[in-house]
């Protein structure tokens, strides 16, 4: 088994590509702490490695975020844990692995506008941020204020350039295609 690694815009996060499906198309799992990794043996194993602070599973990749330490010291144990897990044929998640919460909990809005916003996020934004080892989940749209609420996961959470991505990239694109959008906020 050969596992590739890629850097991400977040210097504290590396993306690991095991060359096989991790979660499957459209599914993700974000583990911001060891306590959140209760349903994944692989995530728990990765958290056993000193200085691992966050684990994220995408369709065909695993993003690992470090608290401290040097990637030269962390990379080998992470690669070993991932390789061991997949060569033993173990499941990535125990039980159902649909982690996406699509409930709109942030304001009320016209359903047609929400459909447009969600389609733009799913077709243009999510594939782009997945290439960088993260994900962005739609959480809601407040029609009164024109604010779209998004949740950042994986390498996007805590990334130094996430604010620029939200404001200059996503906000400008949504405002262009959906005039009712005034701003984008992370939740």
Buried (B, 14 or more C-beta within 10 A) or exposed (E): EEBEBEEBBBEBBBBBBBEEEBBBEEBBBBBBEBEBBEBBBBBBBBBEBEBBBBBBBBBBBBBBBBEEBEBEEBBEBBBEBBBEBBEEEEEBBEEEBBBBEEEBEBBEBEEEBBEBBBEBBBEBBBEEBBEBBBBBBBBBBBBEEBBBBBBBBBBBBBBEBBEEBBEEBBBEBBBEEBEBBEBBBBE
